[in-house]
Amino acid sequence: MVNASSSVPRLVVAAPASGSGKTTVATGLMAALAGRGLAVSPHKVGPDYIDPGYHALATGRPGRNLDAYLCGPERIAPLFAHGARGCDIAVVEGVMGLYDGVSGQGELASTAHVAKLLRAPVVLVVDAASQSRSVAALVHGFVSWDPQVRVGGVILNKVASDRHEALLRDALEAVGVPVLGVLRRAARMETPSRHLGLVPVAERGATAVDAVAAMAAQVAAGCDLEGLVALARGAGALADPAWDAERELAAAASAGPVPSGGPDLAPEGGRRVRVAVAGGRAFTFTYAEHCELLAAAGAEVVPFDPLRDEHLPDGVDGLVIGGGFPEVYAAELSANEQLRKAVAQLALGGAPVAGECGGLLYLCRDLDGLPMCGVLDASARMTGRLTLGYRDAVALTDSALAAAGNRMRGHEFHRTVVEPGAGPEPAWGLRTPEPRVEGFVRDGVHASYLHTHWAAEPAVARRFVERCLAS
């Protein structure tokens, strides 16, 4: 039976290589279609947290990731259907070059892989700044490399002039792939970057709104929106049911059955478990499915901002501090002494606390010499070295997130270092790129650099909520 949300018209915005303009085109297309009154579902291939923030701003819906390595190929279509439920059209932004997947594992987690799993046509964004007739050979190669990938059109980016456009169009006629857009160089569309990529939307405020509006105007003026919508309508139907947090919890072998409407995990007196989740400008890296799984497991999810709030939300039983850029806001985080003490008191009292990457830094004794929460006997600092890549991990210590021996997949992405890199009871043993131990488990605290996607292991949310109840 075909799931209605899986039949949503959709297309994938890809490119021959990073830096071609995928984010500009994808975000601009999302915003332009939303501006025409369509409900647009935004998606991003890979583990990236920053681009989905721009997608959310463009569409008014959560930007969701589709990562075949972290979540498994079998979950891509269900996760897509979950995010696209009730939408008129979906736009999926690719990652790196179209055929670039996990190193040494073929097409796994590449944009092409996800496009095939979604039976979605691809629009190829080509940086045409330094070529004319050669564009035909480039596009022909990408079209013919994998016959199962349907490249349905090309958008030419950074075109210099009418003459340049004419040369490009003439060359592409022989390839048989329609040109669905031509974008000229436009400084207004540039978005600022720093050590880990684009500056997140939450940190830019009105300037991010202006940037997305400029992208939308450029795409609307330079692209054939009707042609792109028609291409999206040609996507193949998917039979996979939409991902559902409660059903996933019920199916998790280690979690046991979950009654209809969610498990009864309320403490005595009828109060639900309350889990505070860090947000604001310093902590923007959290997958939407994490909070959905916590809620399905019976928790009341309460956001808070470590830069603004001097106290944790009332009655908090557990704390999740995801990734982000605490290194950029170290002085402000350090100055909020009351909240740092409240976090330390909660953690040292045995409550479950999950710190992931940026959360790990915040829980350390200090960051670049500035006092942090002091939950961990470790010091964090910025470096010039980028640590980046997928990781195969095994839990080495029982914790609020995993039982010792549980295997998970994750992703590292940081330019900081924590010394020591692991505590007496490490969180993970990593097999890639080389064997090492990493992270900290102490009482209810689990802190690590490893970004994980709980949709791949929904029992994590159930375990965390159960530990909150027991603490």
C-alpha positions in Angstrom: 0.0 0.0 0.0 1.4 3.4 -1.0 1.7 5.9 1.9 0.1 9.2 1.0 3.0 11.3 2.5 5.5 9.1 0.5 3.8 10.3 -2.7 4.6 13.9 -2.1 6.2 15.5 -5.2 9.9 15.8 -4.5 13.3 16.5 -6.1 16.9 16.4 -5.0 19.2 19.4 -5.5 22.7 18.1 -6.2 26.0 19.3 -7.6 29.2 17.9 -9.1 31.2 19.1 -6.1 30.9 21.1 -2.9 30.9 24.9 -3.4 28.8 24.8 -6.5 25.8 26.5 -4.9 23.6 23.7 -3.6 22.6 25.4 -0.4 21.8 28.7 -2.2 19.7 27.0 -4.8 17.9 24.6 -2.5 17.2 27.2 0.2 16.1 29.7 -2.4 13.9 27.2 -4.1 12.2 26.2 -0.8 11.6 29.8 0.0 10.3 30.7 -3.5 7.9 27.8 -3.5 6.7 28.6 0.0 6.2 32.2 -1.1 3.8 30.8 -3.7 1.6 29.3 -1.0 3.0 25.7 -1.1 3.7 23.7 2.0 7.3 22.8 1.4 9.1 19.9 3.3 12.8 20.6 3.7 15.4 17.9 3.9 19.2 17.6 3.9 21.3 14.6 2.9 24.0 13.8 5.5 24.6 14.7 9.1 24.8 18.5 8.7 23.0 20.6 11.2 23.5 24.1 9.8 21.8 24.0 6.4 18.6 22.6 7.9 18.4 25.8 9.9 18.2 27.8 6.8 15.7 25.4 5.3 13.5 25.8 8.3 13.7 29.6 8.0 12.7 29.3 4.3 9.7 26.9 4.8 8.5 27.4 8.4 8.9 23.6 9.0 11.7 21.7 10.7 14.7 21.0 8.5 15.2 17.2 8.6 18.3 15.1 7.8 18.4 12.0 5.6 21.6 10.1 6.5 21.8 6.6 5.2 25.0 5.9 7.2 23.7 7.1 10.6 20.1 5.8 10.2 20.5 3.0 7.7 19.2 3.0 4.1 16.0 1.3 5.2 14.9 4.3 7.2 15.5 7.0 4.6 12.1 6.7 2.9 10.2 6.4 6.2 12.0 9.5 7.7 11.3 11.4 4.5 7.6 10.5 4.6 7.4 11.6 8.3 8.9 15.0 7.5 6.8 15.4 4.3 3.5 14.5 5.9 0.8 17.1 4.8 3.1 18.9 2.4 2.6 19.9 -1.3 6.2 19.4 -2.3 9.6 18.4 -0.8 13.1 19.7 -1.7 16.1 17.6 -0.6 19.5 19.3 -0.6 22.4 17.0 -1.3 25.8 16.7 0.2 29.2 17.1 -1.4 29.3 15.9 -5.0 26.4 13.8 -6.3 28.2 10.5 -6.1 30.4 11.1 -3.1 29.5 8.6 -0.3 31.2 7.2 2.8 34.9 6.7 2.2 35.6 3.2 1.0 31.9 2.2 1.0 30.8 3.0 -2.5 27.6 5.0 -2.9 26.5 4.6 0.8 25.0 7.8 2.1 25.8 9.8 -1.1 23.2 12.1 -2.6 22.8 9.7 -5.5 22.1 6.9 -3.0 19.4 8.9 -1.2 17.9 10.0 -4.5 17.5 6.4 -5.5 16.0 5.4 -2.2 13.5 8.2 -2.6 12.9 7.5 -6.3 13.4 11.2 -6.7 14.6 13.2 -9.8 17.8 15.2 -9.4 18.5 18.8 -10.4 22.2 19.3 -10.9 23.6 22.7 -9.9 26.7 23.5 -12.0 29.2 26.2 -11.2 29.6 27.6 -14.7 31.9 30.5 -13.7 35.0 29.2 -15.5 33.7 27.1 -18.4 31.5 27.2 -21.5 31.4 24.3 -23.9 33.0 22.0 -21.4 29.8 22.1 -19.3 28.3 19.6 -21.8 31.0 17.0 -21.0 30.6 17.5 -17.3 26.8 17.1 -17.3 26.9 14.2 -19.7 29.3 12.4 -17.3 27.0 12.9 -14.3 23.9 11.9 -16.3 25.4 8.7 -17.7 27.5 7.5 -14.7 24.6 5.7 -12.9 21.5 5.0 -15.1 19.4 4.6 -11.9 19.9 8.2 -11.0 17.6 10.4 -13.0 19.1 13.8 -13.6 16.0 15.7 -14.8 17.5 19.2 -15.2 20.4 21.5 -14.7 20.6 24.9 -13.0 23.6 26.9 -14.1 25.1 29.0 -11.3 27.5 32.0 -11.4 26.8 32.8 -15.0 28.6 36.0 -16.0 26.6 37.4 -18.9 24.0 36.9 -21.6 26.7 35.8 -24.0 28.1 33.3 -21.4 24.5 31.9 -20.9 24.0 31.5 -24.6 27.3 29.5 -24.9 26.3 27.2 -22.0 22.8 26.6 -23.4 24.1 25.8 -26.8 26.6 23.3 -25.5 24.0 21.6 -23.3 21.5 21.1 -26.2 23.3 17.9 -27.3 23.2 16.4 -23.8 19.4 16.4 -23.8 19.0 17.6 -20.2 16.9 20.7 -19.9 18.2 23.9 -18.3 15.8 24.7 -15.5 17.5 27.8 -14.3 20.3 30.3 -14.8 21.6 32.3 -11.8 24.0 35.2 -12.1 26.7 36.1 -9.6 25.0 37.9 -6.7 26.9 39.0 -3.6 23.7 39.4 -1.7 23.3 35.7 -1.6 26.6 35.0 0.2 26.2 33.8 3.7 29.1 34.2 6.2 31.2 31.2 7.2 33.6 30.3 10.0 35.5 27.3 11.3 32.7 24.7 10.8 30.9 26.1 7.8 28.0 28.6 7.5 27.0 30.7 10.6 23.8 29.1 11.9 20.5 30.9 11.4 19.9 31.3 15.2 23.0 33.5 15.4 22.2 35.8 12.5 18.7 37.0 13.3 17.3 39.5 10.7 20.4 39.1 8.5 19.5 35.4 7.9 16.0 36.4 7.0 17.3 38.9 4.5 19.7 36.3 3.1 17.0 33.7 2.6 14.7 36.3 1.0 17.5 37.2 -1.4 18.1 33.6 -2.3 14.3 33.2 -2.9 14.2 36.3 -5.2 17.2 35.1 -7.2 15.8 31.6 -7.7 12.3 32.9 -8.5 13.8 35.3 -11.1 16.3 32.9 -12.7 14.6 29.4 -12.5 11.7 27.8 -14.1 9.6 27.1 -11.0 6.8 25.5 -13.0 9.3 23.2 -14.7 10.9 22.3 -11.3 7.5 21.5 -9.8 6.6 19.4 -12.8 9.8 17.5 -12.4 9.1 16.9 -8.7 5.7 15.5 -9.6 7.4 12.8 -11.7 8.9 11.2 -8.6 8.1 7.5 -8.2 5.6 6.4 -5.4 7.1 4.9 -2.2 5.4 2.1 -0.3 7.2 2.7 3.0 5.1 3.8 5.9 6.1 7.1 7.5 8.4 6.9 10.5 6.5 7.1 13.7 8.2 7.7 17.1 5.8 5.7 19.2 5.8 2.8 16.7 9.6 2.8 16.6 9.8 2.7 20.4 7.4 -0.2 20.5 9.5 -2.1 17.9 12.8 -1.5 19.7 13.7 -5.0 21.0 15.5 -3.7 24.1 12.7 -1.4 25.0 9.7 -3.7 25.2 6.2 -2.9 24.1 5.0 0.7 24.4 1.2 1.1 25.1 -0.9 3.2 22.7 -0.4 6.9 23.4 3.1 6.4 24.8 4.4 4.6 27.9 3.3 5.5 31.4 6.6 6.9 32.8 5.1 9.6 35.1 6.6 9.8 38.6 4.5 9.5 41.7 1.8 12.2 41.9 1.1 12.1 38.1 3.9 14.6 37.0 5.5 13.6 33.7 9.2 13.3 33.4 10.6 16.7 32.4 13.7 16.8 30.1 15.4 20.1 29.5 16.9 20.5 26.0 19.5 23.3 25.4 19.0 25.6 22.5 19.6 29.3 21.6 22.6 30.6 19.7 25.2 28.4 21.4 23.5 25.0 21.0 21.8 24.7 17.6 22.7 21.1 16.7 19.9 18.8 17.6 17.9 16.5 15.3 14.2 17.1 15.4 13.5 13.3 15.9 15.4 13.3 19.3 12.8 15.5 20.9 10.0 13.6 19.2 11.3 10.3 20.6 11.7 11.7 24.1 8.1 12.9 23.9 6.9 9.6 22.6 8.7 7.9 25.5 6.7 9.9 27.9 8.8 13.0 28.6 7.8 16.6 28.6 10.5 18.3 26.5 11.3 21.8 27.8 13.7 24.1 25.9 16.1 26.5 27.6 18.9 28.8 26.5 22.2 28.7 28.4 23.0 32.2 27.1 19.9 33.8 28.5 18.4 31.7 31.2 19.9 31.9 34.7 18.0 28.9 35.9 17.0 25.5 34.6 13.3 25.0 33.9 11.4 24.0 37.1 11.2 20.4 38.0 13.7 19.1 35.5 14.5 15.4 35.8 17.1 15.2 32.9 19.1 17.4 30.6 20.2 17.1 27.0 22.8 19.5 25.7 23.5 19.0 22.0 26.1 20.4 19.7 26.7 23.9 18.5 29.2 26.6 19.0 29.9 27.1 22.8 33.5 28.0 21.8 32.1 31.1 20.1 30.1 32.1 23.2 32.5 30.9 25.8 32.6 34.3 27.6 28.9 34.6 27.8 28.4 31.0 28.9 31.0 31.4 31.6 29.5 34.7 32.8 26.1 32.9 33.4 27.5 31.5 36.7 24.1 30.7 38.2 23.1 28.4 35.4 26.5 26.7 35.3 26.1 25.9 39.0 22.5 24.7 38.4 23.7 22.3 35.7 26.5 21.0 37.9 24.1 20.5 40.9 21.7 18.5 38.7 24.5 16.4 37.2 26.3 15.7 40.4 23.0 14.8 42.0 22.8 11.8 39.7 20.2 13.1 37.1 20.7 11.9 33.5 22.6 14.4 31.5 23.6 13.9 27.8 26.2 16.2 26.4 27.0 15.8 22.7 30.0 17.6 21.2 29.2 21.2 22.2 27.5 19.8 25.3 30.7 18.0 26.2 32.6 21.3 26.1 30.0 23.0 28.3 30.2 20.3 30.9 34.0 20.5 31.1 36.0 22.3 33.8 36.9 25.1 31.4 36.8 26.1 27.7 39.7 28.2 26.4 40.6 29.1 30.0 37.1 30.2 30.9 35.1 28.4 33.6 32.3 26.1 32.4 30.1 23.8 34.4 32.9 21.7 36.0 30.9 18.4 35.8 33.8 16.7 34.1 37.4 16.8 35.2 38.6 17.9 31.7 39.7 21.0 29.9 38.6 22.0 26.4 40.2 24.4 23.9 40.1 25.5 20.3 42.6 24.1 17.9 43.4 24.6 14.2 42.8 21.0 13.4 39.5 19.8 12.0 38.2 16.4 13.2 35.6 15.2 10.7 34.0 11.9 9.7 31.7 9.0 10.4 32.5 6.7 13.2 31.6 3.1 14.2 31.2 3.0 18.0 30.6 0.6 20.8 29.4 1.7 24.2 32.1 0.8 26.8 30.2 1.7 29.9 26.6 1.4 31.0 25.0 4.9 30.8 21.8 6.8 30.5 22.0 6.4 26.8 23.3 2.9 26.1 24.2 -0.4 27.7 27.8 -1.5 27.5 28.3 -3.4 24.3 25.6 -1.5 22.3 26.9 -0.5 18.9 26.0 2.7 17.2 27.1 4.8 14.3 28.0 8.5 14.8 29.7 11.5 13.3 32.4 13.8 14.6 32.7 17.4 13.5 34.8 19.8 15.6 38.0 22.0 15.8 38.3 21.6 19.6 40.1 19.2 21.8 39.2 17.9 25.3 42.1 16.8 27.6 41.9 14.1 28.6 39.9 12.7 25.7 38.2 10.0 27.9 37.4 9.5 31.5 38.1 6.5 33.8 34.8 5.1 32.4 34.8 6.0 28.7 31.7 6.5 26.7 32.7 4.9 23.4 35.2 2.7 21.7 35.6 4.0 18.2 36.8 1.8 15.3 37.2 4.5 12.7 39.4 6.0 11.4 41.6 4.3 14.0 40.8 2.5 17.3 40.5 4.7 20.3 38.4 5.4 23.4 36.5 8.6 23.8 34.0 10.4 26.1 33.0 10.3 29.7 30.4 8.4 31.8 30.0 9.5 35.4 26.9 8.7 37.4 24.1 9.9 35.2 26.3 11.9 32.8 27.1 10.7 29.3 29.4 13.2 27.4 31.1 12.7 24.1 32.1 14.3 20.8 30.0 11.7 18.9 26.9 13.0 17.2 24.3 10.2 17.0 20.9 10.0 15.4 18.4 8.5 17.8 16.1 7.4 15.0 18.6 4.6 14.3 18.4 3.5 18.0 15.1 4.7 19.4 15.7 2.7 22.6 18.1 5.4 23.6 15.2 7.8 24.2 13.3 5.2 26.2 16.4 4.4 28.3 17.1 8.1 29.0 13.5 8.7 30.1 13.5 5.6 32.3 16.7 6.8 34.0 15.1 10.2 34.5 12.3 8.5 36.4 14.6 6.4 38.5 17.0 9.2 39.5 
